[in-house]
């Protein structure tokens, strides 16, 4: 499986358009957003993706939750508080917004955990589990916009700077 990863877009519509263009140019199964979309108009901007969008809600999404859920239903985007995706017979990819929400049972050799919230790059093996956050993509830190591509079979994490 090949998955696009973004998060913490914080209403930067220009970056969302660029993110969608990049993901549309790759052969991906779907894209995960790790939260902090912030406003419904930003979630609507992901409509130009040619692949399915799924994700988790972040702390900055809470005030707009009713309208964000309406957009999810309208556009067939799947968003929850956390995601659990089967990536092999024995392993899962877990997605949360805040790394403090990572549960102990997520850690298992061969599993992958993705998160947002920190706006900091993270690509490490912790407790035999791959933990990944491509980092900033909201345009808050000039020259630091990054998204990720995950190949679950290997696993391999790729960073794309834009």
N, C-alpha and C positions, 0 to 999 in steps of 0.2 A: 504494500500500500504506500502511496505517496501523498503527503498531506501538506498543505500550505498552513503557515502559522503567523498570525498577527495579533495585536492587542494594544490596548491603551491608545486608541486613535483619537480620543478626546476632541471630537468635532473638527478635526483638520480635514476638510473635504478635499482639498488639493491632494493631500497624501493618500486619502482613501482611493481616489481615482487612480493614482500611480500604483498603489498596492494591487488594485484589481487588474490593471494592465499587466503588471508583472506576473501575477498568478495565472491570468488568462493565457500567457505565453508559455506556460509549463503544462505538462500532462499530469494533472493532479486528480485525485479521487474526490477531494473536498478541501475546504479551508476551515480552520478553527480560529475563532476570535476569542482571546482570553480576557475579554471584558474591558470596561470603561470606554464604551461607545459614547455615552453621555446623553446625546439627544436623538430623537427618532429620525431627524433628517440625515444624520450620519449613517444610521443603519440602512435607511433607504438608499444611500449612495452606493452600498454594496450590491445593489440590484444589477449592476453591470457585470458582475461575476458570471462567467459561463459555467461555473461548477457550483455544487451545493455549498452553502454557508451554514456552519453550526457554531455554537460557542457557549460561553458562560457569561453571566452578568457580573459586573464589577461594583465596587463601592460607589463609584460616581454615576452608576446607572439607576440607583434606587429611587430617586425622585421622579424619574420618567418611566418607571416600570410598566405602568398601565399602557402607555402609548407604545413603548418598545415591544411589549407582548402583542399588541394589535398589528404592528408591522411584521413581526415574526409569523403570525398567522396568515396575514395577507400575502407575504412573499414566500411562505413555506420554509422559513429559516427555523432551525431547531436551536433554541437557547434554553439553558437550565442553570441552576446554581453550581452544578458540577457535572462533568461528562465522564462516562466510562465506555470506552470503545474497544471491542475485542479485536486484537491485531494478529493473533495466532491461536492455536488450539489451547495454549496455556497462559497467554499473556494479554495485557490490556494497556491502552493508553488512557491516562486520566488527565482531565483538564480542570483547573481551578483558576480563579483570579488571583487570590492572595496566597503566597506560599505558606502562610500560617494555617491555611485550610487543607493542607496536604495531610491525609490520614495515614496512620502507621501501616494499615493493611494495603496501601498503594505500593509499598516498597517490596519488590520481589524481583529476582533476577529475570531480565527480559522485559520487564514493564518499562513504560515511558511515562513520565509526568511532565506536563507543560503548565506554565503559569505566566501571569503578567504581573501587574501592580507595581513592581519595583522600578520599571523602566531601565533595568540593568541587564546586560548580557549574562546569561548563565548557561553553561554547557558542561555538565559534570556527571560522573557516576557517583552516586551516593547510596549506600546500603544496597549495592548491586543493581541499582535502578538508574536509568538515564533520566536526568532532570534538565529541562531545556526552557529557556526564555530568550528569544532573539534580541530583546531589549527595546529600546526607544523607537517609536514610529509615529509619534504625535507631532513631531516638529518642534518640540520644546527645547531640545539640545541640538543646535545647528551642526549639521554634518554627521549626525549619529543615528539617522533613520535606518532601521533594519527590520527585515522580516525573515522568516525561516521556512525551510522546506525539510520535511522529515521523511526519510525512507525507512519504513518500519521493519523491513526484512533484514536489514544489515545489523542494527540500526545505524543510520547516518543522519547527522544534522548539518544542514547547509545554511549559511547566512547570506542574505542578499542585501547589500547596502544601496540606498537610493537617496 
